[in-house]
Amino acid sequence: MPHFFKKSCGIMALEDMNLGFAEMFFLVILALLLFGPRRLPEIARQMGKFMAEFKKASNEFQGQIHDEIRKLELEEADPRKHLEPEIAKISSDEDLSIQGALNRLTERMKNTVPQDHDV
């Protein structure tokens, strides 16, 4: 089997197809023998159309993938997604006044700062 074929997931795929002048010349002669000089231009046009359609479909598919990735990144970066749960937690407290906030802050500080106790 030629070196430019590789087996990938059970499917034969072209890996690195660098054709020189001799290989291209051989392929043209082979195509002339198989299809004849009258059908060869028609086949070449069909191949060109196929390649153009394939490239267009591939570009559209890649564009759709990139758009979906961009949308997911924007959704992840949306600050509302992260802030809404915190806001809901704060708003569930009964006392939303400044005094209530100061009381909560004082309680947190009492719980985190070690106290000196006389024993």
C-alpha positions as CSV (number, residue, x, y, z in Angstrom):
1,M,0.0,0.0,0.0
2,P,1.4,3.5,-0.9
3,H,2.8,5.6,1.9
4,F,0.2,8.4,1.4
5,F,-2.6,6.2,2.6
6,K,-3.2,5.7,6.3
7,K,-5.7,3.7,8.2
8,S,-7.8,5.9,10.5
9,C,-10.8,4.5,12.4
10,G,-11.2,1.7,9.8
11,I,-11.4,4.2,7.0
12,M,-8.7,4.7,4.4
13,A,-7.9,8.4,4.1
14,L,-5.4,10.4,2.0
15,E,-2.7,11.7,4.4
16,D,-0.1,13.6,2.4
17,M,-0.5,13.4,-1.3
18,N,2.4,15.1,-2.9
19,L,2.3,14.2,-6.6
20,G,5.3,15.0,-8.8
21,F,5.3,15.5,-12.5
22,A,5.8,11.8,-13.3
23,E,2.8,10.8,-11.1
24,M,0.6,13.5,-12.6
25,F,1.6,12.5,-16.1
26,F,0.8,8.9,-15.4
27,L,-2.7,9.8,-14.0
28,V,-3.5,12.0,-17.1
29,I,-2.5,9.1,-19.5
30,L,-4.5,6.6,-17.4
31,A,-7.6,9.0,-17.5
32,L,-7.2,9.4,-21.3
33,L,-7.1,5.6,-21.7
34,L,-10.1,4.9,-19.5
35,F,-12.4,7.7,-20.5
36,G,-11.2,8.9,-23.9
37,P,-10.3,12.4,-25.1
38,R,-14.0,13.4,-25.7
39,R,-15.3,12.6,-22.2
40,L,-12.2,13.8,-20.2
41,P,-13.2,17.6,-20.3
42,E,-16.7,16.8,-19.2
43,I,-15.5,14.6,-16.3
44,A,-13.0,17.4,-15.3
45,R,-15.8,19.9,-15.2
46,Q,-18.0,17.6,-13.1
47,M,-15.1,17.1,-10.7
48,G,-14.5,20.8,-10.5
49,K,-18.2,21.5,-9.7
50,F,-18.1,18.7,-7.1
51,M,-15.0,20.1,-5.5
52,A,-16.5,23.6,-5.4
53,E,-19.8,22.4,-3.8
54,F,-17.9,20.3,-1.3
55,K,-15.7,23.2,-0.3
56,K,-18.8,25.5,0.0
57,A,-20.6,22.9,2.2
58,S,-17.5,22.4,4.3
59,N,-17.1,26.2,4.9
60,E,-20.8,26.5,5.8
61,F,-20.5,23.7,8.3
62,Q,-17.3,25.2,9.8
63,G,-19.1,28.5,10.1
64,Q,-22.1,26.9,11.9
65,I,-19.7,25.2,14.3
66,H,-17.8,28.4,15.0
67,D,-21.1,30.3,15.5
68,E,-22.4,27.7,18.0
69,I,-19.0,27.8,19.9
70,R,-19.3,31.6,20.0
71,K,-22.8,31.4,21.4
72,L,-21.8,29.0,24.1
73,E,-18.8,31.2,25.1
74,L,-21.1,34.2,25.3
75,E,-23.6,32.3,27.4
76,E,-20.8,31.2,29.8
77,A,-19.5,34.8,30.1
78,D,-22.9,36.2,30.8
79,P,-22.6,37.8,34.3
80,R,-26.4,37.4,35.0
81,K,-25.9,33.6,35.1
82,H,-23.5,33.9,38.0
83,L,-25.1,36.9,39.8
84,E,-28.8,35.8,39.8
85,P,-28.3,32.9,42.3
86,E,-26.4,35.3,44.7
87,I,-29.1,38.0,44.3
88,A,-31.8,35.4,45.0
89,K,-29.9,34.2,48.1
90,I,-29.5,37.8,49.4
91,S,-33.1,38.7,48.6
92,S,-34.4,35.7,50.5
93,D,-33.1,37.3,53.7
94,E,-35.9,39.1,55.6
95,D,-34.0,42.2,56.5
96,L,-32.7,44.0,53.4
97,S,-32.0,47.3,55.2
98,I,-28.6,48.8,55.8
99,Q,-28.9,47.9,59.4
100,G,-29.6,44.3,58.5
101,A,-26.6,44.2,56.2
102,L,-24.4,45.6,59.0
103,N,-25.8,43.0,61.4
104,R,-25.0,40.2,59.0
105,L,-21.5,41.6,58.4
106,T,-20.9,41.8,62.2
107,E,-22.0,38.2,62.6
108,R,-19.7,37.0,59.9
109,M,-16.8,38.9,61.4
110,K,-17.5,37.4,64.8
111,N,-17.4,33.9,63.3
112,T,-14.2,34.4,61.4
113,V,-12.0,36.5,63.8
114,P,-10.6,34.5,66.8
115,Q,-11.7,35.9,70.2
116,D,-9.4,36.3,73.2
117,H,-11.1,34.6,76.1
118,D,-9.9,34.9,79.7
119,V,-9.7,31.4,81.1
